[in-house]
């Protein structure tokens, strides 16, 4: 996405006879260029997003009926072709045209964008995890993906400083190739006779596709191999976030006179890291412990039955010895326990989410923003709890469709909120900063610490 923004910028500020991606320079007061770049990016995002949402319906049905492995591989191949075409356009200036870049958006959209792959990952983990620990698995997968998206930009800062743009593009493609290799050679999906499972009449062919966790072969059932399999599924495609380094270089001048903007980025990154690496797992563990005491397992082989007839035959000899009946043990269903646990997490997280968003929305200074971010961090278990709850309520043959709907709603809501808060000329900032932080940073133009916004300024000057 950000590499496309870079190409749009080079088209708006052309510099002839440049052997690599142009490093152009123009007057920062020329806001017509900023407007053109923003409009082109808006069209690109609109095509990729709308097309991704439209094709998510057929993809979700394919996840349920054709298997997740085949569907994910199809989506990943289309997105890989789109990124390769984007690199071709980026490094050959003769092909740097608006229609060429919109072709990248079409290919990315046909591949479902991040929507299809996220939904497929959730469906894979839902198939491979028990209900009582599903929210924990979703939480750790979220930790892995978010940690990768935070670590990758900072780990490649030296590549940008050395103008090694081709390395960043190469890393992006290597990640996609590794991801396809994981889907093809590591992930396994077996067909099981539906008569031997609790899922009846799911497939017309009389068989059910079950995802097999490959790491169980090495770690066994009790070594949480599923957690690492989920982390791999999320981490590999997210490694392409190396490209998000462009945001830092485009919009924030790292000179000592502009440290205020860097403080905002750092504060948000630290708060996100703390919430995802510590608050999220701890909160989930506490909720599980709280409701885990209610799980009393009874003997599943004995059920209360009517042991004597309603009318006794008086001709038969009656037994005088009465054997005491053992008291019945109340048993809480693991599914009911898990649903209760997830509902509790959703309620508590929603309260923290509402308070944090309200504070961030009306924040007029950095300290108030940080307070809102801290409270907002307490709502981090909300997303995995909702996903776990939806996966348990849905039928086994509807997992892909239900989780795809959740991911689509999440994508639309996040983009809508970003458009509400963001300055119209700073849309790419949403990849790094939360919307209120962007608004505050843009308001700093009138204060002592000014953040320069110049999409055409040379990075070396």
C-alpha positions as CSV (number, residue, x, y, z in Angstrom):
1,X,0.0,0.0,0.0
2,X,2.7,2.5,1.0
3,X,4.9,1.5,-1.9
4,X,1.9,2.4,-4.2
5,X,1.7,5.8,-2.4
6,X,5.3,6.3,-3.2
7,X,4.7,5.6,-6.9
8,X,1.7,8.0,-7.0
9,X,4.0,10.6,-5.5
10,X,6.6,10.1,-8.2
11,X,3.9,10.3,-10.9
12,X,2.7,13.6,-9.5
13,X,6.2,15.0,-9.3
14,X,8.0,13.5,-12.3
15,X,11.7,13.6,-12.8
16,X,13.0,12.2,-16.1
17,X,15.8,9.8,-16.7
18,X,15.8,8.3,-13.2
19,X,17.1,4.7,-13.1
20,X,15.3,3.8,-9.9
21,X,12.3,4.9,-8.0
22,X,12.4,8.7,-8.4
23,X,13.5,10.9,-5.5
24,X,11.8,14.1,-6.5
25,X,11.6,17.5,-5.1
26,X,8.9,20.2,-5.4
27,X,7.6,23.1,-3.5
28,X,5.8,22.1,-0.3
29,X,3.3,24.9,-0.9
30,X,2.0,23.2,-4.0
31,X,-1.0,21.5,-2.4
32,X,-2.5,20.6,-5.8
33,X,0.1,17.8,-5.9
34,X,-0.9,16.7,-2.5
35,X,-4.5,16.7,-3.6
36,X,-3.8,14.6,-6.7
37,X,-1.8,12.1,-4.8
38,X,-4.6,11.8,-2.2
39,X,-7.3,11.4,-4.8
40,X,-5.3,8.6,-6.6
41,X,-4.7,6.9,-3.3
42,X,-8.4,7.2,-2.5
43,X,-9.3,5.5,-5.8
44,X,-6.7,2.8,-5.2
45,X,-8.0,2.0,-1.7
46,X,-11.6,2.2,-2.8
47,X,-11.0,-0.4,-5.6
48,X,-9.0,-2.8,-3.5
49,X,-11.3,-2.5,-0.5
50,X,-14.7,-2.7,-2.3
51,X,-13.5,-5.5,-4.6
52,X,-12.1,-7.4,-1.7
53,X,-15.4,-7.1,0.2
54,X,-17.4,-8.2,-2.9
55,X,-15.3,-11.3,-3.5
56,X,-15.2,-12.2,0.2
57,X,-18.7,-13.8,-0.2
58,X,-17.6,-16.5,-2.7
59,X,-14.3,-16.9,-0.9
60,X,-16.1,-17.6,2.4
61,X,-18.3,-20.2,0.8
62,X,-15.2,-21.8,-0.7
63,X,-13.6,-21.9,2.8
64,X,-16.5,-24.0,4.1
65,X,-17.1,-26.3,1.1
66,X,-13.9,-26.5,-0.9
67,X,-11.4,-26.5,1.9
68,X,-9.4,-23.7,3.5
69,X,-6.0,-24.7,2.2
70,X,-7.0,-24.5,-1.5
71,X,-8.9,-21.2,-0.9
72,X,-6.0,-19.6,0.9
73,X,-3.6,-20.6,-1.7
74,X,-5.7,-19.1,-4.5
75,X,-6.1,-15.8,-2.7
76,X,-2.3,-15.7,-1.8
77,X,-1.3,-16.4,-5.5
78,X,-3.5,-13.5,-6.8
79,X,-2.1,-11.1,-4.2
80,X,1.5,-12.2,-4.9
81,X,0.9,-11.5,-8.6
82,X,-0.5,-8.1,-7.7
83,X,2.6,-7.2,-5.6
84,X,4.9,-8.4,-8.3
85,X,3.2,-6.2,-10.8
86,X,3.4,-3.3,-8.4
87,X,7.2,-3.8,-8.1
88,X,7.5,-4.0,-11.9
89,X,5.6,-0.7,-12.2
90,X,7.7,0.9,-9.4
91,X,11.1,0.1,-10.9
92,X,10.3,0.8,-14.6
93,X,9.3,4.4,-14.8
94,X,8.0,4.0,-18.3
95,X,5.1,2.0,-16.9
96,X,4.3,4.3,-14.0
97,X,0.8,5.3,-15.0
98,X,-2.4,5.5,-13.1
99,X,-4.1,2.6,-14.9
100,X,-1.1,0.4,-14.2
101,X,-1.3,1.0,-10.5
102,X,-5.1,0.5,-10.5
103,X,-4.4,-2.9,-12.1
104,X,-2.5,-3.7,-8.9
105,X,-5.6,-2.7,-6.9
106,X,-7.7,-5.0,-9.0
107,X,-5.4,-8.0,-8.5
108,X,-5.2,-7.3,-4.8
109,X,-9.0,-7.0,-4.6
110,X,-9.5,-10.2,-6.5
111,X,-7.3,-11.9,-4.0
112,X,-9.6,-10.8,-1.2
113,X,-7.0,-8.4,0.3
114,X,-6.4,-9.0,4.0
115,X,-10.0,-9.9,4.6
116,X,-10.0,-13.4,3.1
117,X,-6.7,-14.5,4.6
118,X,-7.6,-13.2,8.0
119,X,-10.9,-15.0,8.0
120,X,-9.2,-18.2,6.7
121,X,-6.6,-18.0,9.5
122,X,-9.3,-17.7,12.1
123,X,-11.3,-20.6,10.6
124,X,-8.1,-22.7,10.6
125,X,-7.5,-22.1,14.3
126,X,-11.2,-22.6,15.1
127,X,-11.1,-26.0,13.5
128,X,-7.9,-27.0,15.3
129,X,-8.6,-25.6,18.8
130,X,-10.9,-26.7,21.6
131,X,-13.7,-24.3,22.5
132,X,-12.5,-23.6,26.1
133,X,-9.2,-22.3,24.9
134,X,-10.1,-20.9,21.5
135,X,-10.1,-17.2,22.7
136,X,-6.6,-17.7,24.1
137,X,-5.4,-19.1,20.8
138,X,-7.0,-16.1,18.9
139,X,-5.4,-13.8,21.4
140,X,-1.9,-15.2,20.9
141,X,-2.3,-15.1,17.1
142,X,-3.3,-11.4,17.4
143,X,-0.2,-10.9,19.6
144,X,2.0,-12.5,16.9
145,X,0.6,-10.5,14.0
146,X,0.6,-7.2,15.9
147,X,4.1,-7.7,17.2
148,X,5.4,-8.4,13.7
149,X,3.7,-5.3,12.3
150,X,5.4,-3.2,15.1
151,X,8.8,-4.8,15.0
152,X,9.2,-5.0,11.2
153,X,9.2,-1.2,10.5
154,X,11.9,-0.5,13.1
155,X,14.1,-3.5,12.1
156,X,14.4,-2.2,8.6
157,X,15.1,1.5,9.4
158,X,18.8,1.1,8.3
159,X,17.7,-0.2,4.9
160,X,15.8,3.0,4.2
161,X,18.6,5.2,5.5
162,X,20.9,3.4,3.1
163,X,18.4,3.8,0.2
164,X,18.0,0.0,-0.1
165,X,14.5,0.2,-1.4
166,X,14.9,-2.9,-3.5
167,X,15.8,-4.9,-0.4
168,X,12.4,-4.0,1.2
169,X,10.5,-5.0,-1.9
170,X,12.5,-8.3,-2.1
171,X,11.8,-9.1,1.5
172,X,8.1,-8.5,0.8
173,X,8.1,-11.0,-2.0
174,X,10.2,-13.6,-0.1
175,X,7.6,-13.4,2.7
176,X,4.8,-14.2,0.2
177,X,6.8,-17.1,-1.3
178,X,7.4,-18.6,2.2
179,X,3.8,-18.2,3.0
180,X,2.8,-20.1,-0.2
181,X,5.3,-22.8,0.7
182,X,3.8,-23.1,4.1
183,X,0.3,-23.5,2.7
184,X,1.5,-26.0,0.1
185,X,4.0,-28.2,1.9
186,X,3.3,-27.8,5.7
187,X,-0.4,-27.2,6.2
188,X,-2.4,-30.4,5.8
189,X,-6.1,-30.8,5.4
190,X,-7.6,-34.3,5.6
191,X,-11.1,-35.6,4.6
192,X,-12.8,-37.5,7.4
193,X,-16.0,-39.5,7.0
194,X,-18.8,-37.3,8.3
195,X,-20.6,-40.4,9.8
196,X,-17.8,-40.6,12.4
197,X,-18.0,-37.0,13.4
198,X,-20.7,-34.9,15.1
199,X,-21.1,-32.8,11.9
200,X,-23.7,-34.4,9.7
201,X,-24.7,-33.5,6.1
202,X,-22.0,-30.8,5.8
203,X,-20.7,-31.9,2.4
204,X,-22.6,-33.5,-0.4
205,X,-19.8,-36.0,-0.9
206,X,-20.3,-37.3,2.6
207,X,-17.0,-36.2,4.0
208,X,-15.7,-33.4,6.2
209,X,-12.5,-31.5,5.7
210,X,-10.5,-31.2,8.9
211,X,-7.4,-29.1,9.3
212,X,-4.5,-31.0,10.8
213,X,-2.0,-29.0,12.8
214,X,1.4,-30.0,11.5
215,X,3.3,-29.0,14.6
216,X,1.5,-31.6,16.7
217,X,3.7,-34.1,15.0
218,X,6.6,-32.6,16.8
219,X,5.2,-31.1,20.0
220,X,2.2,-33.3,20.7
221,X,-1.2,-32.3,22.0
222,X,0.1,-30.9,25.3
223,X,2.9,-28.7,24.0
224,X,0.6,-26.0,22.5
225,X,1.9,-26.6,19.0
226,X,-1.4,-25.0,17.8
227,X,-0.3,-21.7,19.2
228,X,2.8,-21.6,17.2
229,X,1.0,-22.8,14.1
230,X,-1.4,-19.9,14.4
231,X,1.5,-17.5,15.0
232,X,3.1,-18.7,11.8
233,X,-0.1,-18.3,9.8
234,X,-0.4,-14.7,10.9
235,X,3.2,-13.7,11.1
236,X,4.4,-14.6,7.6
237,X,2.1,-12.4,5.5
238,X,2.3,-9.6,8.1
239,X,6.1,-9.5,7.6
240,X,5.4,-7.4,4.5
241,X,4.9,-4.5,6.9
242,X,8.6,-3.6,6.2
243,X,7.1,-1.3,3.6
244,X,5.3,0.8,6.3
245,X,8.7,2.4,7.0
246,X,7.8,4.8,4.2
247,X,5.2,6.5,6.5
248,X,7.9,7.5,9.0
249,X,10.1,8.8,6.3
250,X,7.4,10.6,4.3
251,X,5.6,12.5,7.0
252,X,7.9,12.9,10.0
253,X,11.2,14.7,9.9
254,X,13.5,13.1,12.4
255,X,15.5,16.2,13.2
256,X,15.7,17.3,16.8
257,X,13.3,20.1,16.2
258,X,10.5,17.7,15.4
259,X,10.8,15.2,18.2
260,X,7.2,15.8,19.3
261,X,5.8,13.8,16.4
262,X,8.2,11.0,17.1
263,X,7.1,10.9,20.7
264,X,3.5,10.3,19.5
265,X,4.6,7.4,17.3
266,X,6.8,5.9,20.1
267,X,4.1,6.4,22.8
268,X,1.5,4.6,20.6
269,X,3.9,1.8,19.8
270,X,4.8,1.3,23.4
271,X,1.2,1.3,24.5
272,X,0.3,-1.2,21.8
273,X,3.2,-3.4,22.7
274,X,2.3,-3.5,26.4
275,X,-1.4,-4.1,25.7
276,X,-0.8,-6.9,23.3
277,X,2.2,-8.6,24.9
278,X,1.1,-8.4,28.5
279,X,-2.4,-7.1,29.1
280,X,-4.1,-9.3,26.5
281,X,-2.7,-12.7,27.6
282,X,-3.0,-11.8,31.3
283,X,-6.6,-10.7,30.9
284,X,-7.6,-13.8,29.0
285,X,-5.9,-16.0,31.5
286,X,-7.7,-14.3,34.4
287,X,-11.1,-14.7,32.7
288,X,-10.4,-18.3,32.1
289,X,-9.4,-18.9,35.7
290,X,-12.5,-17.1,37.0
291,X,-14.9,-19.3,35.0
292,X,-12.7,-22.4,35.1
293,X,-13.8,-23.1,38.6
294,X,-17.4,-23.7,37.4
295,X,-16.4,-26.6,35.2
296,X,-17.4,-29.8,37.2
297,X,-17.1,-32.8,35.0
298,X,-19.5,-35.7,35.7
299,X,-19.6,-39.2,34.5
300,X,-20.8,-39.1,30.9
301,X,-21.6,-42.8,30.9
302,X,-24.4,-42.4,33.6
303,X,-27.5,-40.5,32.9
304,X,-30.6,-40.2,35.2
305,X,-33.2,-42.7,33.9
306,X,-36.5,-44.1,35.1
307,X,-35.4,-47.3,36.9
308,X,-38.8,-48.5,38.2
309,X,-42.2,-48.8,36.4
310,X,-45.0,-46.5,37.3
311,X,-47.2,-49.4,38.4
312,X,-45.6,-52.1,40.6
313,X,-46.5,-55.6,40.2
314,X,-47.6,-56.8,43.7
315,X,-47.1,-60.4,42.7
316,X,-43.4,-60.0,42.5
317,X,-41.4,-60.2,45.6
318,X,-40.3,-56.8,46.9
319,X,-36.8,-56.1,47.9
320,X,-36.4,-54.6,51.3
321,X,-32.8,-53.4,50.9
322,X,-32.6,-50.0,49.5
323,X,-29.4,-49.0,47.8
324,X,-28.8,-45.3,48.3
325,X,-28.6,-43.3,45.0
326,X,-25.5,-41.2,44.7
327,X,-26.2,-37.5,44.4
328,X,-26.3,-36.1,40.9
329,X,-23.3,-34.0,39.9
330,X,-24.1,-30.8,38.1
331,X,-22.1,-30.6,35.0
332,X,-21.3,-27.4,33.0
333,X,-20.9,-27.9,29.3
334,X,-17.5,-26.9,28.1
335,X,-19.2,-25.0,25.3
336,X,-21.5,-23.1,27.7
337,X,-18.5,-22.4,29.9
338,X,-16.5,-21.0,27.0
339,X,-19.5,-18.9,25.8
340,X,-19.9,-17.4,29.3
341,X,-16.2,-16.7,29.5
342,X,-16.2,-14.9,26.1
343,X,-19.3,-12.9,27.0
344,X,-17.7,-11.6,30.1
345,X,-14.6,-10.6,28.2
346,X,-16.7,-8.8,25.6
347,X,-18.6,-6.8,28.2
348,X,-15.6,-5.7,30.2
349,X,-13.6,-4.9,27.0
350,X,-16.4,-3.0,25.5
351,X,-16.6,-0.7,28.5
352,X,-12.9,0.0,28.4
353,X,-13.1,0.5,24.6
354,X,-15.9,3.1,24.9
355,X,-14.1,5.1,27.6
356,X,-10.8,5.0,25.8
357,X,-12.3,6.1,22.4
358,X,-14.2,8.9,24.0
359,X,-11.1,10.3,25.7
360,X,-9.0,10.0,22.6
361,X,-11.7,11.6,20.5
362,X,-11.8,14.7,22.6
363,X,-8.1,14.8,23.4
364,X,-6.6,18.2,22.8
365,X,-3.1,17.5,24.1
366,X,-0.6,14.6,24.2
367,X,-1.0,13.7,27.9
368,X,-4.8,13.3,27.5
369,X,-4.2,11.3,24.4
370,X,-1.9,8.9,26.3
371,X,-4.5,8.5,29.0
372,X,-7.0,7.5,26.4
373,X,-4.6,5.1,24.8
374,X,-3.8,3.5,28.1
375,X,-7.5,2.8,28.8
376,X,-8.1,1.7,25.2
377,X,-5.3,-0.8,25.7
378,X,-7.4,-2.6,28.3
379,X,-9.9,-3.4,25.6
380,X,-7.5,-5.5,23.7
381,X,-9.2,-8.9,24.5
382,X,-12.4,-7.6,22.7
383,X,-11.6,-8.8,19.2
384,X,-10.4,-12.4,20.0
385,X,-13.3,-12.9,22.4
386,X,-15.9,-11.8,19.8
387,X,-14.3,-14.1,17.2
388,X,-14.3,-17.0,19.6
389,X,-17.9,-16.4,20.5
390,X,-19.0,-16.2,16.9
391,X,-17.1,-19.4,16.0
392,X,-18.9,-21.3,18.8
393,X,-22.3,-20.0,17.9
394,X,-22.0,-20.8,14.2
395,X,-22.5,-24.3,12.8
396,X,-19.4,-26.2,11.7
397,X,-20.2,-25.7,8.0
398,X,-20.6,-21.9,8.5
399,X,-17.3,-21.1,10.2
400,X,-15.7,-19.5,7.2
401,X,-18.8,-17.3,6.3
402,X,-19.4,-16.1,9.9
403,X,-15.7,-15.2,10.5
404,X,-15.5,-13.5,7.1
405,X,-18.5,-11.3,8.0
406,X,-16.7,-10.3,11.3
407,X,-13.5,-9.4,9.4
408,X,-15.4,-7.4,6.9
409,X,-17.3,-5.5,9.6
410,X,-14.0,-4.8,11.4
411,X,-12.4,-3.6,8.2
412,X,-15.3,-1.2,7.3
413,X,-15.5,0.2,10.8
414,X,-11.8,0.9,11.1
415,X,-11.7,2.7,7.8
416,X,-14.9,4.7,8.6
417,X,-13.5,5.8,12.0
418,X,-10.2,6.7,10.3
419,X,-11.9,8.9,7.7
420,X,-13.8,10.6,10.5
421,X,-10.7,11.7,12.4
422,X,-8.0,11.8,9.7
423,X,-6.8,14.9,7.9
424,X,-7.7,14.2,4.3
425,X,-4.1,14.7,3.2
426,X,-2.7,12.2,5.7
427,X,-4.5,8.9,5.0
428,X,-1.3,6.8,4.9
429,X,-0.6,7.8,8.5
430,X,-3.3,5.5,9.7
431,X,-0.8,2.6,9.1
432,X,1.3,3.9,12.0
433,X,-0.8,6.3,14.2
434,X,-4.3,6.1,15.6
435,X,-6.6,8.6,14.1
436,X,-6.7,11.0,17.1
437,X,-2.9,11.0,17.2
438,X,-2.8,12.0,13.6
439,X,-5.2,14.8,14.2
440,X,-3.2,16.2,17.1
441,X,0.1,15.8,15.2
442,X,-1.4,17.8,12.3
443,X,-2.6,20.5,14.7
444,X,1.0,20.9,15.8
445,X,1.6,23.0,12.7
446,X,0.5,26.1,14.8
447,X,2.6,25.2,17.8
448,X,6.3,25.3,18.5
449,X,7.1,21.8,17.3
450,X,6.0,21.7,13.7
451,X,5.7,18.5,11.8
452,X,6.6,19.0,8.1
453,X,4.2,17.5,5.6
454,X,5.7,17.4,2.2
455,X,4.9,14.4,0.1
456,X,7.2,15.5,-2.7
457,X,10.2,16.5,-0.7
458,X,13.3,14.5,-1.3
459,X,14.2,12.1,1.5
460,X,17.8,13.0,1.3
461,X,17.2,16.8,1.7
